[in-house]
Amino acid sequence: METMMGYIEESAAQCRYNIEHASELVRPAVDRYTQKAYNRILIIASGSSYNGSCLAKYFVEKILKVRTEVVTSFTFNHYETIFDEQTFVFGAGQSGRSTNTNDALQKARDHGLTAIGLTGNVESVMKDHCDLCLNWGMGIEKIGFVTKGVVTLGLYYMLFAIEAGKAKGLLSPAEAESYYEQLRQACGTMDQTVAKAKVWYAANEEELTDLKRVQILGYGPNHAVALEGALKIAETTGHAATAYEMEEFLHGPSIETNADRTVIIVDSLGEPSERAIRMYESVHELTSRVYLITNRVIEDPKVLTIDHHLDEHFSVLFNVIPFQIISAMGRDKWVNPLDEARKRMNDIMGSKAPKTGNEVGL
């Protein structure tokens, strides 16, 4: 029987496999990307595919030295008006059935842009709306509250950036191998984080089950972790959760924070790390329900210490896991009384193309 926890536990192994087969996995996209000079990479996605894409945005920019943007599919469909043929487009959707993402890929294609579809099912209807439909290497994931698909999507863009960087002479073989070694280490840290996050959750289960309102703070690449954490908690536990860029929390959102609020801060090895620790300490002025995910050793049961010294760009692959654990455990304790009504609402809105029977995952 497939479970959220099972997919979380499988993620590191799938990422290891993808790293060892990186050249094969991303070569079709790299071949297209290196055919001409692009000055912009545009990633179109919704939901967890949007968040998974944001995990890698800054790393892609750093390596390929081109502006990289992530936009929701609906916004692209209705509001994007500038179409530069030097824009390279990815459209990502795990099932390949998102009507908005497929329409966005078609719009990009119709305006002369190179449109690459990324999915877990290359035989889905997505293939009819893009120049190239590729599997990003998630394996199988049949539960809609996706976890493995998020980290493997973020990893796919990182592998694409490394291989395209090599192909365009932006990375030496030694530099590329250095990044690959960090990614391999990140996979080991993912396994460790699953085990540590379970212990951390058990030590704080009463509060982490009773989440009346959650505010998640992140910065840089880990702002995407906050986005995915908020989405996952909301959809699995039914508790309100919102993500904020860490410093923006001080510019209004903190006003609603009180003793009933839970605040979770995601730290990494980036320059603002000291600021994150100060934020963790200062938020205690408003609530005692404050949690921190960091690589620092702090003697507090609400602090989850993940032992690593990796580039902050790679920390997203394991920093997202604690939120997945909270969500998987919370899902076991909550049944959405409006689940059938929600499904009817989605059917009315036509957010997904009908299943055709060829699905290998969602």
Summary of the structure (lengths in Angstrom):
residues: 362
radius of gyration: 19.9
end to end distance: 14.7
largest distance: 56.6
contacts: 1288
relative contact order: 0.15
helix: 53%
strand: 15%
